[in-house]
């Protein structure tokens, strides 16, 4: 199944799509390279273009492009690093929730549940509506709930608890990655001038 069909199906018909996914070979690297990475890079590119050229967060010229580049790099880093860290943690915690321990299965769960986040991230092509994309990402919680029993073989009585823990792990991991990348890139890219200007870095 190609990327577009998988993204459409996991969003529109998740119950049946999780069954299809469960029957597939859980290859973590293949899922990352063939599905997650293209979506991550597409949302990062949308953030770069939207913030650097179409909107610029109120800035123009070189500063706007730097801001857009910062958003793009941070989006890519959060997506790539955050995805792998979350998948490994979800896999590590699996036995505690009566679930199958498999990094391939954990990658399936996390990557496909993150689909609304990355699809919504395409809205960053026009930053004023980019926040809508963030709200679309909340749909991923429901996708996790549906996917856990089918992908991770989670016991019914532990599905909600595992879903909540997985969501909390995602928030913590992505917040940490965001903080680290900001710390590295903020001064390196000469964006210190935005401090105190009312622009809040992602």
LODRENFI-859737 format. One record per residue: residue in one letter; x, y negated, z negated of N, C-alpha, C, O in turn. Coordinates in pm, whole numbers, plus 50000, padded with zeros to 5 digits. Each point is the difference from the previous one (the first is absolute). Example, Ala and Ser with C-alpha at 12.3 -4.5 7.8 and 13.67 -1.06 7.14 Angstrom:
% residues 2
   aa      nx      ny      nz     cax     cay     caz      cx      cy      cz      ox      oy      oz
    a   51319   50569   49220   49911   49881   50000   50090   49880   50000   50104   50002   49934
    s   49861   49893   50138   50082   49881   49994   49923   49891   49927   50051   49889   49983
This chain:
% residues 202
   aa      nx      ny      nz     cax     cay     caz      cx      cy      cz      ox      oy      oz
    x   50084   50120   50000   49916   49880   50000   50088   49875   50000   50097   49992   49926
    x   49867   49911   50158   50082   49880   50006   49972   49905   49885   49903   50016   49926
    x   50182   49886   50063   49994   49907   49888   49867   49927   49992   49940   49990   49893
    x   50013   49957   50220   49877   49922   50002   49881   50084   49956   49918   49955   49921
    x   50072   50166   50131   49888   50088   49963   50005   50035   49852   49897   50000   49932
    x   50223   50029   50017   50013   50036   49859   49960   49881   49912   49926   50016   49903
    x   50122   49865   50130   49967   49881   49921   49850   49973   50002   49940   49970   49897
    x   50000   50042   50221   49856   49977   50013   49921   50103   49921   49905   49966   49929
    x   50134   50159   50083   49925   50107   49934   50014   49998   49848   49903   50025   49929
    x   50217   49944   50021   50019   50000   49854   49923   49885   49936   49963   50006   49883
    x   50013   49888   50195   49923   49886   49949   49850   50022   50018   49922   49971   49910
    x   50039   50080   50207   49858   50010   50032   49935   50130   49951   49886   49999   49954
    x   50187   50111   50056   49944   50130   49959   50101   50076   49913   50047   50107   50037
    x   49985   49837   49847   50106   50058   49916   49973   50141   49949   50092   50080   49989
    x   49783   49951   49981   49971   50133   49945   50038   50110   50098   50061   50100   49961
    x   49902   49883   50164   50034   50102   50099   50146   49992   50042   50062   50102   50032
    x   49995   49776   49967   50139   49986   50043   50096   50061   49900   50104   50053   50040
    x   49865   49939   49831   50086   50064   49900   50005   50152   50022   50102   50063   49974
    x   49786   49995   50073   49999   50143   50029   50096   50033   50115   50071   50101   49997
    x   49929   49811   50103   50090   50018   50114   50145   49988   49955   50085   50080   50039
    x   49942   49821   49879   50136   49976   49950   50048   50118   49915   50116   50041   50009
    x   49795   50011   49909   50036   50111   49911   50045   50123   50078   50077   50082   49949
    x   49875   49930   50174   50037   50116   50082   50129   49978   50077   50049   50092   50066
    x   50007   49789   49926   50121   49968   50074   50126   50031   49918   49994   50012   49877
    x   50117   50003   50192   50129   50023   49933   50040   49873   49926   50012   49894   50061
    x   50011   50115   49807   50033   49880   49922   50148   49962   50008   50076   50025   49906
    x   49963   49916   50205   50139   49960   50021   50015   49852   49965   49955   49914   50075
    x   50107   50057   49812   50010   49863   49950   50070   49906   50099   49952   49890   50024
    x   50160   50154   50032   50075   49915   50092   49922   49972   50128   50002   49889   50052
    x   49930   50214   49998   49922   49983   50123   49884   49904   49978   49971   49917   50087
    x   49964   50093   49798   49889   49910   49968   50051   49856   49989   49936   49906   50048
    x   50179   50079   49888   50056   49867   49983   50040   49939   50134   49962   49887   50031
    x   50113   50188   50049   50051   49947   50126   49890   49981   50105   49999   49901   50073
    x   49908   50194   49933   49900   49996   50106   49874   49923   49967   49926   49960   50089
    x   50051   50017   49781   49874   49933   49961   50024   49876   49914   49964   49889   50039
    x   50097   50131   49846   50014   49889   49905   50090   49889   50052   49961   49883   49996
    x   50156   50151   50054   50096   49898   50041   49945   49908   50109   50015   49879   49988
    x   49922   50173   50118   49945   49908   50100   49898   49903   49943   49997   49883   50038
    x   49918   50165   49870   49900   49912   49940   50066   49896   49909   49960   49883   49998
    x   50140   50161   49926   50073   49907   49913   50067   49891   50081   49988   49882   49968
    x   50081   50156   50138   50071   49903   50083   49903   49908   50073   50030   49883   50021
    x   49853   50169   50018   49899   49917   50066   49947   49893   49906   49983   49885   50039
    x   49992   50152   49836   49951   49902   49902   50110   49900   49965   49972   49883   49977
    x   50153   50165   50018   50113   49910   49973   50016   49899   50113   50026   49882   49976
    x   49960   50165   50148   50011   49911   50115   49888   49898   50001   50021   49883   50032
    x   49858   50161   49931   49887   49908   49993   50026   49892   49896   49969   49883   50021
    x   50089   50157   49865   50033   49903   49896   50105   49901   50045   49992   49881   49969
    x   50108   50169   50104   50106   49913   50051   49946   49898   50100   50028   49881   49989
    x   49895   50167   50108   49946   49910   50102   49901   49901   49940   50005   49880   50028
    x   49905   50171   49889   49899   49913   49941   50057   49891   49913   49960   49885   50009
    x   50135   50152   49906   50058   49903   49906   50111   49916   50062   50021   49885   49961
    x   50049   50173   50137   50113   49928   50057   49967   49910   50117   50069   49901   50024
    x   49825   50134   50050   49971   49926   50122   49859   49942   50006   49982   49889   50050
    x   49919   50184   49899   49862   49955   50015   49951   49917   49882   49910   49917   50015
    x   50150   50105   49869   49952   49930   49881   50113   49932   49925   49996   49880   49975
    x   50105   50197   49989   50118   49943   49936   49980   49953   49857   50086   49932   49945
    x   49801   50105   49994   49972   49961   49861   50017   49850   49979   50044   49957   49893
    x   49921   49966   50208   50009   49855   49988   50134   49943   50041   50018   49878   49999
    x   50076   50207   50039   50132   49955   50041   50017   50019   50151   49921   50070   50064
    x   50182   49869   49988   50021   50004   50144   50147   50030   50031   50087   49990   49914
    x   49936   50048   50212   50136   50020   50045   50071   50115   49933   49942   50105   49974
    x   50188   49873   49996   50085   50106   49947   49950   50051   49865   50010   50120   49973
    x   49938   49792   49943   49954   50043   49868   49880   50093   50013   49990   50099   49927
    x   49921   49869   50164   49883   50086   50021   50043   50138   50051   49945   50101   49958
    x   50153   49901   50132   50048   50128   50053   50067   50081   49890   49983   50122   49993
    x   50094   49811   49919   50061   50070   49887   49894   50059   49909   50012   50112   49952
    x   49884   49810   50025   49891   50047   49915   49934   50123   50062   49972   50098   49932
    x   50002   49894   50199   49940   50112   50070   50089   50123   49997   49951   50112   49984
    x   50180   49868   50031   50094   50111   49996   50003   50062   49863   50008   50123   49986
    x   49985   49794   49912   49997   50048   49863   49876   50088   49977   50010   50108   49943
    x   49874   49843   50102   49876   50077   49984   50011   50133   50075   49960   50104   49948
    x   50094   49891   50174   50012   50121   50080   50091   50103   49936   49966   50118   49993
    x   50151   49837   49961   50095   50092   49938   49944   50058   49871   50012   50120   49973
    x   49926   49795   49948   49944   50047   49874   49886   50100   50023   49989   50099   49929
    x   49927   49874   50171   49891   50092   50033   50055   50135   50042   49949   50104   49958
    x   50155   49895   50124   50061   50126   50045   50064   50075   49883   49983   50121   49988
    x   50089   49807   49927   50067   50063   49885   49899   50060   49904   50018   50112   49952
    x   49876   49812   50020   49897   50051   49909   49934   50124   50058   49971   50095   49928
    x   50005   49903   50202   49934   50114   50062   50087   50124   50002   49956   50109   49963
    x   50170   49874   50079   50089   50116   50014   50044   50055   49864   49980   50118   49970
    x   50079   49795   49950   50050   50045   49869   49884   50039   49909   50005   50102   49931
    x   49891   49816   50069   49885   50026   49914   49933   50132   50033   49957   50073   49911
    x   50033   49957   50217   49936   50125   50043   50077   50121   49949   49942   50091   49940
    x   50189   49911   50083   50080   50115   49959   50004   50016   49848   49987   50111   49948
    x   50031   49779   49980   50005   50009   49854   49868   50050   49944   49997   50085   49911
    x   49892   49861   50142   49870   50042   49952   49975   50148   50029   49949   50073   49915
    x   50088   49971   50205   49980   50140   50036   50080   50092   49908   49949   50103   49956
    x   50175   49860   50015   50082   50083   49911   49944   50005   49858   50001   50105   49935
    x   49949   49782   50017   49943   49998   49865   49871   50080   49994   49977   50076   49906
    x   49938   49908   50197   49876   50076   50006   50030   50150   50004   49933   50079   49935
    x   50168   49958   50141   50041   50141   50007   50050   50049   49865   49966   50110   49956
    x   50115   49809   49978   50056   50036   49870   49890   50021   49895   50010   50088   49914
    x   49886   49831   50094   49892   50007   49901   49896   50107   50030   49916   50031   49915
    x   50090   50027   50203   49897   50094   50044   49967   50111   49900   49882   50022   49973
    x   50217   50049   49971   49967   50109   49908   49920   49956   49878   49926   50079   49942
    x   50089   49795   50020   49927   49948   49884   49851   49985   50026   49921   49982   49907
    x   50041   50024   50219   49859   49983   50036   49947   50122   50076   49909   49988   50082
    x   50149   50127   49890   49955   50122   50063   50007   49994   50151   49911   50051   50069
    x   50195   49887   49983   50011   49977   50144   50123   50069   50059   50094   50037   49929
    x   49903   49979   50202   50110   50063   50072   50119   49906   50009   49985   49884   50038
    x   50133   50165   49926   50120   49918   50007   50066   50018   50136   50053   50106   50031
    x   49942   49789   50049   50055   50004   50136   50020   49857   50048   49903   49924   50008
    x   50219   50039   50024   50026   49864   50044   49930   49973   50133   49960   49888   50029
    x   50027   50218   50053   49929   49983   50126   49854   49965   49977   49947   49910   50065
    x   49989   50160   49843   49860   49973   49967   49986   49862   49935   49906   49927   50029
    x   50186   50040   49883   49995   49869   49935   50015   49889   50103   49933   49897   49990
    x   50153   50123   50110   50017   49901   50106   49873   49987   50083   49960   49890   50037
    x   49975   50223   49991   49873   49995   50070   49900   49914   49924   49936   49911   50056
    x   50051   50118   49815   49903   49928   49918   50027   49850   49998   49911   49920   50029
    x   50211   50044   49938   50034   49858   49983   49999   49926   50133   49944   49891   50010
    x   50118   50166   50092   50009   49931   50129   49863   49976   50061   49971   49890   50047
    x   49946   50212   49954   49869   49983   50062   49907   49914   49915   49915   49929   50053
    x   50100   50078   49815   49919   49915   49913   50042   49854   50011   49922   49910   49971
    x   50202   50066   50071   50049   49863   50017   49957   49939   50133   50025   49882   50025
    x   49912   50196   50061   49960   49951   50132   49924   49868   49996   50032   49910   50077
    x   49866   50074   49835   49928   49872   49998   50090   49881   49966   49977   49888   50047
    x   50126   50136   49871   50093   49892   49964   50075   49953   50124   50011   49880   50024
    x   50041   50215   50053   50080   49964   50117   49914   49946   50114   50041   49907   50070
    x   49842   50151   49948   49909   49947   50103   49955   49860   49960   49996   49910   50084
    x   49970   50073   49788   49962   49867   49952   50115   49902   50010   49978   49880   50017
    x   50146   50171   49972   50117   49914   50009   50014   49934   50136   50068   49898   50013
    x   49868   50160   50090   50005   49940   50132   49932   49864   50002   50027   49918   50088
    x   49886   50057   49814   49932   49871   49991   50096   49888   49961   49966   49882   50009
    x   50155   50156   49947   50099   49898   49966   50046   49922   50123   50073   49902   49989
    x   49884   50143   50128   50030   49925   50122   49939   49860   49989   50044   49907   50066
    x   49852   50081   49849   49942   49868   49968   49986   49993   49849   49896   50035   49945
    x   50208   49918   49986   50008   50005   49854   49877   49956   49921   49972   50059   49896
    x   49953   49838   50149   49883   49961   49920   49899   50111   49977   49926   49996   49902
    x   50069   50104   50186   49909   50112   49979   50074   50126   49955   49941   50107   49987
    x   50189   49878   49989   50080   50114   49959   49953   50063   49871   50018   50120   49979
    x   49921   49799   49932   49953   50051   49872   49891   50106   50019   49986   50091   49919
    x   49938   49896   50190   49897   50098   50029   50063   50138   50017   49945   50101   49956
    x   50172   49902   50108   50072   50125   50018   50036   50065   49868   49998   50122   49988
    x   50036   49795   49913   50035   50053   49868   49880   50069   49936   50014   50106   49938
    x   49868   49834   50078   49879   50061   49944   49965   50131   50071   49948   50093   49939
    x   50082   49912   50191   49975   50124   50074   50083   50114   49942   49960   50117   50005
    x   50156   49848   49941   50088   50100   49942   49938   50073   49882   50039   50112   49968
    x   49865   49824   49965   49934   50063   49886   49923   50125   50040   49971   50087   49918
    x   49995   49921   50209   49932   50119   50052   50088   50123   49985   49951   50113   49997
    x   50179   49864   49993   50094   50109   49983   49977   50079   49871   50032   50118   49993
    x   49912   49817   49906   49971   50069   49874   49901   50112   50025   50015   50112   49951
    x   49883   49857   50127   49898   50099   50035   50061   50112   50083   49965   50117   49984
    x   50126   49846   50105   50066   50101   50083   50083   50096   49915   50004   50120   50026
    x   50061   49826   49873   50077   50085   49908   49907   50098   49929   50030   50119   49988
    x   49858   49829   49966   49902   50084   49929   49953   50116   50088   49989   50113   49953
    x   49983   49858   50173   49955   50104   50091   50112   50096   50038   49978   50119   50021
    x   50144   49828   49988   50112   50080   50047   50063   50092   49898   50052   50105   50037
    x   49945   49859   49838   50068   50079   49897   49956   50147   49997   50086   50088   50001
    x   49785   49942   49996   49961   50142   49994   50039   50078   50125   50032   50119   49991
    x   49967   49815   50125   50025   50070   50125   50148   50008   50035   50046   50098   50059
    x   50028   49798   49905   50142   49995   50037   50090   50053   49888   50090   50080   50025
    x   49884   49876   49853   50084   50039   49887   49940   50117   49920   50060   50047   49903
    x   49822   49999   50140   49932   50111   49932   49975   49966   49853   50014   50085   49912
    x   49951   49791   50064   49978   49953   49863   49874   50061   49940   49896   50008   50065
    x   50115   50035   49810   49884   50054   49930   49891   49894   49990   50029   49882   49978
    x   49846   50160   50038   49888   49906   50003   49995   49910   49877   49974   49881   50010
    x   50051   50179   49874   49988   49922   49876   50118   49905   49977   50000   49922   49905
    x   50101   50085   50184   50116   49913   49984   50017   49902   50117   50097   49924   50004
    x   49810   50080   50090   50013   49916   50119   49996   49852   49968   50084   49924   50048
    x   49821   50034   49871   49987   49857   49969   50124   49950   49925   50051   49892   50029
    x   49996   50187   49875   50118   49959   49923   50122   49988   50091   50078   49905   49989
    x   49939   50192   50101   50114   49997   50092   49988   49883   50097   50100   49937   50035
    x   49777   50033   50008   49977   49886   50087   50041   49870   49931   50068   49916   50059
    x   49889   50067   49817   50032   49879   49926   50151   49987   49980   50056   49892   50020
    x   50009   50217   49942   50144   49998   49980   50073   49968   50130   50095   49922   50002
    x   49859   50138   50108   50062   49975   50130   49987   49854   50038   50095   49940   50050
    x   49789   50002   49928   49978   49858   50032   50089   49910   49914   50057   49903   50050
    x   49955   50129   49822   50085   49921   49910   50146   50011   50043   50073   49901   50000
    x   49969   50219   50038   50136   50021   50049   50026   49913   50122   50104   49935   50010
    x   49801   50062   50082   50013   49917   50120   50020   49854   49964   50089   49933   50052
    x   49828   50017   49859   50008   49859   49960   50136   49969   49940   50064   49901   50037
    x   49981   50184   49871   50128   49977   49932   50116   50007   50098   50087   49913   50001
    x   49914   50191   50083   50109   50018   50096   50007   49882   50096   50108   49945   50022
    x   49780   50017   50036   50001   49891   50097   50033   49867   49935   50063   49915   50063
    x   49896   50066   49812   50034   49876   49929   50150   49991   49976   50061   49894   50014
    x   49999   50220   49949   50144   50003   49975   50078   49974   50128   50094   49920   50002
    x   49865   50147   50107   50068   49980   50128   49985   49855   50046   50096   49941   50051
    x   49786   50003   49932   49976   49861   50038   50090   49905   49923   50058   49907   50056
    x   49954   50118   49813   50084   49915   49915   50147   50009   50039   50070   49899   50006
    x   49975   50222   50020   50141   50020   50036   50032   49935   50134   50102   49932   50014
    x   49811   50091   50085   50027   49942   50132   49995   49848   49996   50077   49933   50068
    x   49833   50013   49852   49995   49854   49988   50129   49949   49938   50057   49901   50046
    x   49989   50168   49849   50123   49958   49934   50119   50000   50093   50089   49915   49991
    x   49914   50184   50101   50111   50011   50094   49989   49898   50114   50099   49936   50037
    x   49780   50050   50017   49982   49921   50121   49979   49851   49977   50035   49918   50085
    x   49908   50046   49800   49957   49861   49976   50114   49900   50023   49986   49908   50081
    x   50124   50111   49849   50113   49907   50015   50084   50032   50123   50054   49910   50064
    x   49955   50219   49970   50079   50039   50116   49950   49932   50127   50079   49966   50088
    x   49790   50014   49921   49941   49942   50120   49976   49850   49986   49940   49938   50087
    x   50108   50006   49802   49986   49857   49982   49859   49954   49974   49960   49891   50042
    x   49962   50193   49889   49862   49965   49972   49981   49941   49862   49887   49977   49955
    x   50223   49998   49977   49991   49939   49867   49932   49866   50004   49947   49954   49898
    x   50053   49981   50218   49937   49869   50015   49849   50008   49977   49936   49899   49969
    x   50007   50223   50046   49857   50015   49982   49961   50009   49853   49883   49987   49966
    x   50215   50035   49948   49971   50007   49857   49941   49869   49951   50057   49893   50020
    x   49827   50120   49916   49938   49880   49947   49924   49921   50105   49948   49892   49971
    x   50044   50162   50153   49932   49926   50105   49853   50040   50014   49926   49946   50083
    x   50034   50150   49834   49864   50049   50010   49991   50127   50082   49894   50063   50006
    x   50216   49976   50059   50002   50125   50076   50046   50110   49907   50107   49991   49940
    x   49813   50109   50048   50034   50112   49911   50042   50117   50085   49921   50050   50081
    x   50202   49995   49902   50050   50112   50079   49928   50127   49967   49958   50023   49887
    x   50030   50060   50214   49937   50130   49979   50091   50087   49914   49966   50114   49970
